[in-house]
């Protein structure tokens, strides 16, 4: 370990896998990315192949090492961050997946959620988990899998099958099938974990038909979970230590360590999180109460607002409507018109998340007439993403009793200047973009380094955080009010 001085952050996201290699000053020295195949077998179904996830991870690790001019023996520790809620099952002995993983965007369990609501159990679910009954979360995905995979539930009851979110799958594969663990941030997104005890809840497992024997051990966010074994891209014996769900990792990477500090990540979806300290804050405004992280014996909680579609809306413009060739082209197209021409877009391409929680909602362009061009549609798409975040920020103010004086933004879509300026205009507060937009990977790297003893406190990450650009609000209040009223009307029709 004295010779190995680099930290590898494995960031497995919805649309692809990133690997970043950082030195002890938290400077990126090598990186790689590979897109992940998406499967849409039916309307509103979204699946990933666990084998694809692992193969892209191995490929990205090897490519990042090459980019950095390093070998695997230069790596002190692997830290992990991942798309949350995505649900997989695999054979404990062979590591063979039982089926494709059901992705967090998948809406196939809407009927299961509706039946559970009709039984009157949602208040209990919300009290224990901080979540709502929605297809977004892992629990009802597991219910569906056990109902549809022949023999899977009996095998799970015998302990022959492992359930895991993507963090669990990656640790399992990194350690050569030895470890079956998750961390508190990912476990808090399953509908199965008690927020206060940080343990699986027997009542909820029974309610959702999930055998306890298939569940991973819940661990903290900066611990050693095992060592690498049997990999193509890394030698045996490297520590696997530190992991968190992508949004919690980004909150950590944005140095939001104090109660009231918050960030918004603009990725496939958009996610606004606020650190609420060591006590969970129960939402009355449609937000989620979740675990931020656990370091040692101290647990921090967060309020979260989740919008399912953000960067994915731009991907839809590219792949579905074919109006742009590359995702970054959307900014120039949108900027070619002075406004959206009164077109409003509701990005409900996978239902509406917080604070509305309407899985049946569908995407909507409102206000189209013969003067509407593809540029207006592109601009309305970007504005629709920002309008969703405005709703989340307002709900967060109500729940927390705190204003958000500075809005920290990260994620790939935060590179879009037009989007960031419009976000500042809607919120009426400065939007600050960091120099390093890969705050998710930064959080994973730092948690891994904490777990392995590379760093001893979070102070280094606060020192490493630097602002790139601040977007100050320019929109007049009366114009903002008109935009918000049109948005409200459009959402009611989605």
N, C-alpha and C positions, 0 to 999 in steps of 0.2 A: 504494500500500500504506500510505502514511502516513495517508491519510484513512480507509481501510477498517480498522475496529478490531474486527470480530466474526469468530468462528469458527463455521462451520456443521458440525455432526456429523450425518452420514447413517447411521442405524442400521437396516439392513435385516434384520429378524428372520424367524422361521419363520411366525408368525401375522400379522405386519404390519410396517409401516415407521414408524419414529419419526424425526423431525428435531428437533434442538435447536440453538438459536443461543445462544452464550455470549459474554460479554465477556471482557476480558483478566484479570479477577479470577475467571474460571471460574464466574460467576453466569449462570444460564439466564435469558435475556430474552425468548425466544419458543420455542414448541414446537408440534408437531402429530403426529398419528398417524392411520394408516388401515389397516384390516384388509386382509389379502391373501387372495384366493380360494384355497381348497384343493381339490385334485383327488385323488379316491381311485378310480381306474378299476378296480382289482381289490383283493381282500383283501391287506393288507400293502404295497400300493403307495401312494406319496404323491408327488404332482407339483405343481410350480408353473410358471406361464407366465412366461417371462422378460419378455415385453412387459408383463404385469401388474406385475411387480416394478419395471420402469422407470417405468410410468405412475404408480404409487402414490408412487414416489420424487419425481417431478416435482411431483405434487400436494402432497405434504407439504412440499417446499421452499417452494413458493409460499405455502402456508397458514402456515408458521412465520414467514416474512418478514412477512406481514400481522399475525400475532399480536404480533410484536416491534415493529411500526411502522417497519420498515426496508425498504430496497430492496436489490436484488442487489448494487449497487455499494458497499454498506456491508460486504460480506463479504470478508475478506482471504484465506480459505482454506477448502476443504472437506476434512474428514477423514471416513474411511469405516470402519465396522465392519459385520459381516455374520454371518448364519448360515453356519456352516462346512460343508464336505463336499458340500453341494448342488451338483449337477453339470450344467452346460449346454454345449451346442454351438451355434455360430452361424456364419453365412457371414462371412468376413473382409471382403469388399467391401460387402455390403449390410446387414450387422448383423442379418439375419433369422435367428431361431432355427431349428434343424433339427428340434427337438422340444421338448416341455415338459422342464423341468429335473427331474432325479430328486433328491428331497429326502433329506436325511441320515437321516430316519426310515424310509425305504423299505427293505424287506427282500427285494426280488425277486432279489437276487444271492446268496442263501444257498447255492444249488447250486454256483455258480461258486466261492465261497469253500471249500465242502466239497471240490470236486475239486482245488483248489490245495493244500489241507491234505493230501489223500491223496497228492499228489506229493512231499510232504515238504519243501515250500519255506517253510513258516511260520517256522522258526528264522532263516532268512536274511532274510526280510521284517522280522522283529522286530529283528534286529541292525542293519539299515540304516536303518529308518524309525522305530523305537520303537513301532510300532503292531502290532495283531494283525490277522489275516485275518478281517474282519467286513464285512457289507454296509453298515455305517455309513459307511465311508470311500469316497472318490471313485473310487479305482482300478478296483474291480470294476464300478462303475456305468458307467464309460467302456467297459470290456470289453463290457458288455451293450449299450450304445448302438451300438458299432461292429459288433456281431453282428446287430443288428436294424434298423438304418437303412441301407437300400439305397444303396450307393455312397459312404457317409459316410467310410469308412476310406480309400478311394483319394483322395478329395478332401482328407482330412486329411494324407495323405502328400505331396500336392502343395503343402500350405501354404494351401489355400483355406478351411479350416475352423479356427475357434478353439475350444479348450477353455477353460473357466474356471469357477472357483467364483464365488460371487456378487460378491465384491470385484472380480474381473477384469471381469465384465459391467458393473458400475457405472462403473468407471474408463473402460472402452471407450465407454460411452454418454456419460459426462460430457465426455469429450474429443472427442466427435464421431467416434468410430471410429478415432482415431489410436493410442491406447495399448493394448497387449496385455500387461499385467503382472499379477503377483500379489505378495504379500509372503510372507516366510518362515513366518509363523504359519499362514497358510492353506495354503501349499504343503506344510507338514509334516503335513497331514491327508489327503493324497491317496494314500498308499501308493507314491508315486513319487519322493519326495525323500530324499536322503541327509542324515541329521541332522547329520553332522559337516562335510561339504563345503558344505551348503546349496545343492546343485545337483541337477538331475534325474538319476536313476540309470538308465543305459542298460539294465542287466540287468533291472531291474524293469519298465521300459517295454516291453521285449521280452516278458517273462513275461506281462504283462497285455494285450498287443496294442495298445499306445498309441503312435502315431507321434510322434516328437519334434517334428516340424514344427508340430503343433497346440498345443504347450504354451506358456504365457506366460513371459516373462522374470521371474525371481525377484528381488525387490528387498527392501531393508530396510523398517522400519516407520515411519520419519520422514524421508521423502525427497519430492522433487517428482516426480510421475509425469506431469504434463502440465498443461494449462489447459483450462478449460471452453470448449466450442464448440458452437454450434447448438442451445442449450437454450431451452425456453420460459420457464423459471423463473429463470434466471441469465444475466447478460451474458457475452459471450466474455471470456477472459483471466484469470479467477479461478484461482488456484493450486489444484490437486488434490494434496494432500501429506499423507501419513500415513494408514495403514490397518492394521487387524489383525482377525483373527477375533474374534467376539464375546467368547469367554471370555478370551482374552489381553488384549483391550481392557479387560475388567472387572478383571482382575488389576492392570493398569496404573492404572485409575481408582480402585482401592482402595488405591493407594500401596503395593503389595506389592513393593518394590524390592529388599529384602534376602533372601538365602537363608533359607528356613524360613518366610517370611511367606506366608499363604495366604488364599483367599477361596472362598466358594461362591455361585454365582449360581442363583437359583430362577426359571427362565423356563419355556419350553415343556418343556424338560428341566431337569435339575439337574447342575451341573458344579463339582467341587471341584478347584482348582489350587493347587499350592505352587511358589513360586519356588525352584529348586535351584541358582541361581548360573550360572557360566559353563561348567560341565561337565554333560553329560546324566547322569542317574541312571537306571540300568536297573532296571525293575520285576521283582520275582519274585512279586508278590502280585496280579497281574491289572490293574495300572494301566497307563497309557500314558506314554511319554516323548515330550515334544513341545517345540517351540520356544516360548518365552514372547514374546521380541521381539529384534530386532537394532537397536541404535542406533549409528550409525557402524560401527566395526569390532568392536564388542563384542556378543556374542550371549548372552542369558540363556535358560536352559532351564527346563522345568517338569515336574512329575509331574501327571497328570490322571486323575481318576476321573469317568466320564461315566454318568449315569443318563438314559435316553432320555425318560422320562415324569415330569414334575413338575406344572407348571401345566396341561399337557395332560390330566392326570387330572381336574382340576376342570372343564376344558372338556367332557370326556366326561360328567361328572355333569350338566352343563348341557344339552349338545346331544344326547347319547345316551340317558341315563336320564331326562332332563327333571325332575330333582329340585330344581333351582334355576333361577331365571330369569336371574340375572347371576352371574358368577364370584365377586365379593366376597361374595355371600350365603352362601357355603359356611361362612364362619367362624361366623356366628350360628347356622346350623343345627347345625354340629358342636358348638358350645358349649352347645347346649340339652340335651345329655346329659353326665353326669359322666365317662363314658369310652366306649370303643367297644363295650361289651358283649361283650368277648372276640372281636369280629370283627377279623380281620387281612386287610388288602388288600395284594396284591403287584402293583405297577403295571407289569406286564410287557405293556403294550398294544402295544409294538413290540419284543418280545423283552426280554431282560435284558442290560444293558451291564455295565460294570465293577462289581465284580471278577469277575462270574460268566461273562460272555460266552456267553450261551445264546440265540442268535437264534430258536430254536424255542419258547422259553418263552412262555406266554400269561398274561394277567391272571387273578387269582384272589381271590375273597372266601372266606375260611375262617372257620368258627365261627358260621355263621348258624343261628339257630333261630327259633321262632315269636315270640319277644320282640324280634327285630331290627327296627329302624325305619330309615327313610331317614336319620335323624340319626346313627344308629350307622354307617351306610355312609359318610356324609360324614366323620365323625370318623376312621374307619378309613382313608379315602382320604388325608387329610392326614397321618396317622401313617405310612402306607406310604411316602410321600415322604420323611419324616424318617428312617425305618428304613433306606432305601436309602443315605442320606447317612452314617449311622452306619457301614455296611459300608465305604464309601469312605474314611472317616476312619481306620478301623482299618487298612485296607490301606496308607494313606499313612504312618501311624506306622511300620509294619513296614518299608516300602521306604526311607523317609528316615532312619530312626533318630532322628526328632525328634517330640516331643509338639507338639500344637497348643494353646498356652496360651490363645489368644483366637481365636474363630471369627468371621470377618467374613462377613456375609451381605448379599446384594443381589439385585436382580431383582424383578419384580412381585410374586411370591408371598411375598417377604420382608416385605411389608406385613401379612401375616397373623400376628397376635400369638399365636394358639393354636399355629400351626405352629412359630414361632420358640421359644416356651417349651418345647414338646415336644422340639424339636431340642436345646436346652440340657440338658434332662433326660436324654436318651439319651447325649449326648456327655460329660456331667459337667463341662463347661467353659462359661464365659460365651459367649453369642452376641451379637455387637455389630452393630447395624444402623446404617448411615450416614444422615445427613440426606438426602442425595441418593441415591435408589435407582437412578438412571439412571447407574450407574458405567460401563456399557458405552459410552454416549454421551460421558461425561466422558473416558474413555480415548481414544476416537477423536478428540475435539476437541483433546486435549492433544498427541497424536501429530501431528495435522495442524499445530498451532501450532508444535511443535518443528521439523517439516519445513520450515515457511515462515519460521522465524526470529521468530515472535511471542514465543516463550519460548526460553531457551537451556539450561535444565536442568530436571530433574523436581522440583526443590525446591518450585515453586509448587503442584504438585498435592498434595504432602504437607501443605503449609500449608492448602490449601483443604479437605482431608478433615476432616469433623466427625462425631462420633457422634450418633445420634438417641436410641437406647435400647439398654440392655444387659439381656439376659435371663439371669438366673442360675439354675443347676440347682436344682430343688426335690425331685426324685424320689428316694425311698430306693433304695439299691443293690439290695436284694432285689426290689423292684418292677421296677426296670430289667432285672434278670436274667430275670425272668419274661417281660417284653415281648420281649426279644431271643430267648429260647428259642422262643416261639410264632412269631416272625418266621422264624427259621431253619427250623422245621418247614414253614411255609407256602411258603417259597422252594423247598424240596426237592420240593414238589408242583406248582409252577407249570409 
